[in-house]
């Protein structure tokens, strides 16, 4: 079972590798050409766009663990 999990993890990481190189050269050059205030605004925008999905996923994982623990206690 451990070999299967390791193999699955390796396949998923290799499958996602092309996504890491998807940085648009044109977007990067235009972002680097902006002023310091513009670069700060872009960085804040990225954080603002990252917070909602991260919050939803954290809530979902927390509820799943809570439900699992509650189910385990009811079975015992």
N, C-alpha and C positions, 0 to 999 in steps of 0.2 A: 504494500500500500504506500509506503514511503517513497519507493522508486516512482510509482505512478504520479504522486503529488509533485515530486521533483521534476519529472518529465513535463508535466502539465505547466508548471511554473516556467520552465525554460522555454517551452513553446510559446507561451503568452508573452514573455519578455522579447523573444525574437520576432514575434508577429508585430509587436508594438514599436519595434526599433525604427521603422521608417517614419513613424509619426513624430519622433523626436527631432528629425531633421526637416520638419515642415516650416521652419522659420522663413518667412518671406523676406528676401534680401531687400526688396524695395521698401517694405514697411520698416525694416530695421534701419536702413539708411535715412529715411525721412524722420524716424524717431530720434536718431542720433543728431540730426541736423537742427532739431528744435532747441529752444533755449532751456536753461536749467529749470525754469518754472514749468515749461511744457513737459519736460521729462518727469518732473515730480507729479504732474497731473496724470500722465500716462501710468505711472507706477501706482498712484492712488486708484485710478480706474480699474487696473488689474485686480487690486485687492478688493475693491467694491464688488467686482463681478465674481470673485472667488468665494466670498463669504456666504451667499445664499445656498449654493450647492453643497458647500462644506457643512453648513448648519443642518440642512435637510438630511444629508447622509449620516452625520453624527447622531441626530435624533433617531433615525431609522435603526442604526446599529444599537443604540442604547435601548430602544424599545424591544428589539429582538433579544438582546441579552436578558432584559428584565422578564420578558415573556418566557424565555427558556428556563430561567432560574425558578420562576413561579410554577411552571409545568413540572420541573424536576421535584420541587418540594411537594406538590400535590400527589405525585406518583409514589413518593416514599411514605 
